Amino acid sequence: VAESIPAKVFPERRIVPIDCTELIRGLGAFHCLSQQQPL
């Protein structure tokens, strides 16, 4: 279901779902991995 919105917006792109089960168990998600950028 979540892949359908980006697929409509970017029909020329391949949508690759990522299993975030382990991150969610640790009370995070993919955003938590990518939000801080080291300087």
mmCIF file as gemmi writes it, N, C-alpha and C atoms, coordinates in Angstrom:
data_model
loop_
_atom_site.group_PDB
_atom_site.id
_atom_site.type_symbol
_atom_site.label_atom_id
_atom_site.label_alt_id
_atom_site.label_comp_id
_atom_site.label_asym_id
_atom_site.label_entity_id
_atom_site.label_seq_id
_atom_site.pdbx_PDB_ins_code
_atom_site.Cartn_x
_atom_site.Cartn_y
_atom_site.Cartn_z
_atom_site.occupancy
_atom_site.B_iso_or_equiv
_atom_site.pdbx_formal_charge
_atom_site.auth_seq_id
_atom_site.auth_asym_id
_atom_site.pdbx_PDB_model_num
ATOM 1 N N . VAL Axp A 1 ? 0.827 -1.19 0 1 0 ? 1 A 1
ATOM 2 C CA . VAL Axp A 1 ? 0 0 0 1 0 ? 1 A 1
ATOM 3 C C . VAL Axp A 1 ? 0.869 1.25 0 1 0 ? 1 A 1
ATOM 4 N N . ALA Axp A 2 ? 1.872 1.304 0.858 1 0 ? 2 A 1
ATOM 5 C CA . ALA Axp A 2 ? 2.706 2.501 0.95 1 0 ? 2 A 1
ATOM 6 C C . ALA Axp A 2 ? 3.49 2.761 -0.329 1 0 ? 2 A 1
ATOM 7 N N . GLU Axp A 3 ? 3.77 1.714 -1.089 1 0 ? 3 A 1
ATOM 8 C CA . GLU Axp A 3 ? 4.533 1.895 -2.328 1 0 ? 3 A 1
ATOM 9 C C . GLU Axp A 3 ? 3.697 2.517 -3.438 1 0 ? 3 A 1
ATOM 10 N N . SER Axp A 4 ? 2.38 2.46 -3.334 1 0 ? 4 A 1
ATOM 11 C CA . SER Axp A 4 ? 1.529 2.914 -4.44 1 0 ? 4 A 1
ATOM 12 C C . SER Axp A 4 ? 1.589 4.422 -4.652 1 0 ? 4 A 1
ATOM 13 N N . ILE Axp A 5 ? 1.737 5.213 -3.603 1 0 ? 5 A 1
ATOM 14 C CA . ILE Axp A 5 ? 1.77 6.674 -3.762 1 0 ? 5 A 1
ATOM 15 C C . ILE Axp A 5 ? 3.034 7.117 -4.488 1 0 ? 5 A 1
ATOM 16 N N . PRO Axp A 6 ? 4.239 6.746 -4.03 1 0 ? 6 A 1
ATOM 17 C CA . PRO Axp A 6 ? 5.426 7.144 -4.792 1 0 ? 6 A 1
ATOM 18 C C . PRO Axp A 6 ? 5.434 6.566 -6.207 1 0 ? 6 A 1
ATOM 19 N N . ALA Axp A 7 ? 4.868 5.382 -6.386 1 0 ? 7 A 1
ATOM 20 C CA . ALA Axp A 7 ? 4.823 4.775 -7.724 1 0 ? 7 A 1
ATOM 21 C C . ALA Axp A 7 ? 3.977 5.61 -8.673 1 0 ? 7 A 1
ATOM 22 N N . LYS Axp A 8 ? 2.915 6.218 -8.165 1 0 ? 8 A 1
ATOM 23 C CA . LYS Axp A 8 ? 2.079 7.097 -9.001 1 0 ? 8 A 1
ATOM 24 C C . LYS Axp A 8 ? 2.797 8.404 -9.304 1 0 ? 8 A 1
ATOM 25 N N . VAL Axp A 9 ? 3.509 8.937 -8.318 1 0 ? 9 A 1
ATOM 26 C CA . VAL Axp A 9 ? 4.203 10.217 -8.489 1 0 ? 9 A 1
ATOM 27 C C . VAL Axp A 9 ? 5.442 10.063 -9.368 1 0 ? 9 A 1
ATOM 28 N N . PHE Axp A 10 ? 6.143 8.948 -9.235 1 0 ? 10 A 1
ATOM 29 C CA . PHE Axp A 10 ? 7.371 8.69 -9.991 1 0 ? 10 A 1
ATOM 30 C C . PHE Axp A 10 ? 7.233 7.399 -10.798 1 0 ? 10 A 1
ATOM 31 N N . PRO Axp A 11 ? 6.407 7.39 -11.833 1 0 ? 11 A 1
ATOM 32 C CA . PRO Axp A 11 ? 6.162 6.143 -12.569 1 0 ? 11 A 1
ATOM 33 C C . PRO Axp A 11 ? 7.398 5.582 -13.265 1 0 ? 11 A 1
ATOM 34 N N . GLU Axp A 12 ? 8.388 6.426 -13.525 1 0 ? 12 A 1
ATOM 35 C CA . GLU Axp A 12 ? 9.597 5.957 -14.209 1 0 ? 12 A 1
ATOM 36 C C . GLU Axp A 12 ? 10.622 5.368 -13.236 1 0 ? 12 A 1
ATOM 37 N N . ARG Axp A 13 ? 10.357 5.478 -11.932 1 0 ? 13 A 1
ATOM 38 C CA . ARG Axp A 13 ? 11.29 4.977 -10.914 1 0 ? 13 A 1
ATOM 39 C C . ARG Axp A 13 ? 10.847 3.625 -10.382 1 0 ? 13 A 1
ATOM 40 N N . ARG Axp A 14 ? 11.81 2.832 -9.943 1 0 ? 14 A 1
ATOM 41 C CA . ARG Axp A 14 ? 11.521 1.546 -9.306 1 0 ? 14 A 1
ATOM 42 C C . ARG Axp A 14 ? 11.427 1.769 -7.803 1 0 ? 14 A 1
ATOM 43 N N . ILE Axp A 15 ? 10.352 1.358 -7.194 1 0 ? 15 A 1
ATOM 44 C CA . ILE Axp A 15 ? 10.152 1.501 -5.756 1 0 ? 15 A 1
ATOM 45 C C . ILE Axp A 15 ? 10.637 0.214 -5.081 1 0 ? 15 A 1
ATOM 46 N N . VAL Axp A 16 ? 11.554 0.368 -4.121 1 0 ? 16 A 1
ATOM 47 C CA . VAL Axp A 16 ? 12.123 -0.785 -3.421 1 0 ? 16 A 1
ATOM 48 C C . VAL Axp A 16 ? 11.739 -0.687 -1.946 1 0 ? 16 A 1
ATOM 49 N N . PRO Axp A 17 ? 10.771 -1.48 -1.511 1 0 ? 17 A 1
ATOM 50 C CA . PRO Axp A 17 ? 10.39 -1.457 -0.093 1 0 ? 17 A 1
ATOM 51 C C . PRO Axp A 17 ? 11.53 -1.975 0.787 1 0 ? 17 A 1
ATOM 52 N N . ILE Axp A 18 ? 11.635 -1.438 1.979 1 0 ? 18 A 1
ATOM 53 C CA . ILE Axp A 18 ? 12.666 -1.844 2.933 1 0 ? 18 A 1
ATOM 54 C C . ILE Axp A 18 ? 11.98 -2.354 4.199 1 0 ? 18 A 1
ATOM 55 N N . ASP Axp A 19 ? 12.385 -3.528 4.668 1 0 ? 19 A 1
ATOM 56 C CA . ASP Axp A 19 ? 11.826 -4.094 5.895 1 0 ? 19 A 1
ATOM 57 C C . ASP Axp A 19 ? 12.461 -3.398 7.098 1 0 ? 19 A 1
ATOM 58 N N . CYS Axp A 20 ? 11.676 -2.615 7.815 1 0 ? 20 A 1
ATOM 59 C CA . CYS Axp A 20 ? 12.17 -1.867 8.978 1 0 ? 20 A 1
ATOM 60 C C . CYS Axp A 20 ? 11.745 -2.511 10.294 1 0 ? 20 A 1
ATOM 61 N N . THR Axp A 21 ? 11.425 -3.793 10.263 1 0 ? 21 A 1
ATOM 62 C CA . THR Axp A 21 ? 10.927 -4.48 11.456 1 0 ? 21 A 1
ATOM 63 C C . THR Axp A 21 ? 11.872 -4.333 12.639 1 0 ? 21 A 1
ATOM 64 N N . GLU Axp A 22 ? 13.15 -4.557 12.427 1 0 ? 22 A 1
ATOM 65 C CA . GLU Axp A 22 ? 14.113 -4.467 13.537 1 0 ? 22 A 1
ATOM 66 C C . GLU Axp A 22 ? 14.238 -3.042 14.055 1 0 ? 22 A 1
ATOM 67 N N . LEU Axp A 23 ? 14.173 -2.06 13.171 1 0 ? 23 A 1
ATOM 68 C CA . LEU Axp A 23 ? 14.243 -0.668 13.611 1 0 ? 23 A 1
ATOM 69 C C . LEU Axp A 23 ? 13.02 -0.289 14.427 1 0 ? 23 A 1
ATOM 70 N N . ILE Axp A 24 ? 11.851 -0.744 13.996 1 0 ? 24 A 1
ATOM 71 C CA . ILE Axp A 24 ? 10.618 -0.401 14.695 1 0 ? 24 A 1
ATOM 72 C C . ILE Axp A 24 ? 10.601 -1.033 16.082 1 0 ? 24 A 1
ATOM 73 N N . ARG Axp A 25 ? 11.168 -2.22 16.216 1 0 ? 25 A 1
ATOM 74 C CA . ARG Axp A 25 ? 11.281 -2.837 17.553 1 0 ? 25 A 1
ATOM 75 C C . ARG Axp A 25 ? 12.11 -1.964 18.48 1 0 ? 25 A 1
ATOM 76 N N . GLY Axp A 26 ? 13.089 -1.259 17.922 1 0 ? 26 A 1
ATOM 77 C CA . GLY Axp A 26 ? 13.919 -0.356 18.709 1 0 ? 26 A 1
ATOM 78 C C . GLY Axp A 26 ? 13.344 1.044 18.777 1 0 ? 26 A 1
ATOM 79 N N . LEU Axp A 27 ? 12.068 1.189 18.44 1 0 ? 27 A 1
ATOM 80 C CA . LEU Axp A 27 ? 11.333 2.461 18.479 1 0 ? 27 A 1
ATOM 81 C C . LEU Axp A 27 ? 11.877 3.478 17.484 1 0 ? 27 A 1
ATOM 82 N N . GLY Axp A 28 ? 12.283 3.012 16.321 1 0 ? 28 A 1
ATOM 83 C CA . GLY Axp A 28 ? 12.741 3.902 15.269 1 0 ? 28 A 1
ATOM 84 C C . GLY Axp A 28 ? 12.149 3.485 13.943 1 0 ? 28 A 1
ATOM 85 N N . ALA Axp A 29 ? 12.606 4.086 12.887 1 0 ? 29 A 1
ATOM 86 C CA . ALA Axp A 29 ? 12.216 3.718 11.528 1 0 ? 29 A 1
ATOM 87 C C . ALA Axp A 29 ? 13.331 4.194 10.606 1 0 ? 29 A 1
ATOM 88 N N . PHE Axp A 30 ? 13.13 4.042 9.304 1 0 ? 30 A 1
ATOM 89 C CA . PHE Axp A 30 ? 14.176 4.402 8.351 1 0 ? 30 A 1
ATOM 90 C C . PHE Axp A 30 ? 14.596 5.858 8.506 1 0 ? 30 A 1
ATOM 91 N N . HIS Axp A 31 ? 13.648 6.737 8.819 1 0 ? 31 A 1
ATOM 92 C CA . HIS Axp A 31 ? 13.97 8.152 9.015 1 0 ? 31 A 1
ATOM 93 C C . HIS Axp A 31 ? 14.993 8.325 10.135 1 0 ? 31 A 1
ATOM 94 N N . CYS Axp A 32 ? 14.9 7.509 11.174 1 0 ? 32 A 1
ATOM 95 C CA . CYS Axp A 32 ? 15.83 7.617 12.297 1 0 ? 32 A 1
ATOM 96 C C . CYS Axp A 32 ? 17.264 7.294 11.877 1 0 ? 32 A 1
ATOM 97 N N . LEU Axp A 33 ? 17.43 6.466 10.867 1 0 ? 33 A 1
ATOM 98 C CA . LEU Axp A 33 ? 18.773 6.148 10.375 1 0 ? 33 A 1
ATOM 99 C C . LEU Axp A 33 ? 19.368 7.27 9.546 1 0 ? 33 A 1
ATOM 100 N N . SER Axp A 34 ? 18.525 8.047 8.905 1 0 ? 34 A 1
ATOM 101 C CA . SER Axp A 34 ? 19.017 8.997 7.907 1 0 ? 34 A 1
ATOM 102 C C . SER Axp A 34 ? 18.896 10.458 8.312 1 0 ? 34 A 1
ATOM 103 N N . GLN Axp A 35 ? 18.366 10.769 9.488 1 0 ? 35 A 1
ATOM 104 C CA . GLN Axp A 35 ? 18.113 12.171 9.798 1 0 ? 35 A 1
ATOM 105 C C . GLN Axp A 35 ? 19.369 12.952 10.21 1 0 ? 35 A 1
ATOM 106 N N . GLN Axp A 36 ? 20.309 12.348 10.905 1 0 ? 36 A 1
ATOM 107 C CA . GLN Axp A 36 ? 21.52 13.063 11.302 1 0 ? 36 A 1
ATOM 108 C C . GLN Axp A 36 ? 22.644 12.775 10.312 1 0 ? 36 A 1
ATOM 109 N N . GLN Axp A 37 ? 23.292 13.826 9.889 1 0 ? 37 A 1
ATOM 110 C CA . GLN Axp A 37 ? 24.431 13.703 8.987 1 0 ? 37 A 1
ATOM 111 C C . GLN Axp A 37 ? 25.682 14.133 9.75 1 0 ? 37 A 1
ATOM 112 N N . PRO Axp A 38 ? 26.684 13.284 9.859 1 0 ? 38 A 1
ATOM 113 C CA . PRO Axp A 38 ? 27.911 13.699 10.557 1 0 ? 38 A 1
ATOM 114 C C . PRO Axp A 38 ? 28.629 14.798 9.78 1 0 ? 38 A 1
ATOM 115 N N . LEU Axp A 39 ? 29.279 15.663 10.514 1 0 ? 39 A 1
ATOM 116 C CA . LEU Axp A 39 ? 30.028 16.765 9.876 1 0 ? 39 A 1
ATOM 117 C C . LEU Axp A 39 ? 31.432 16.349 9.547 1 0 ? 39 A 1
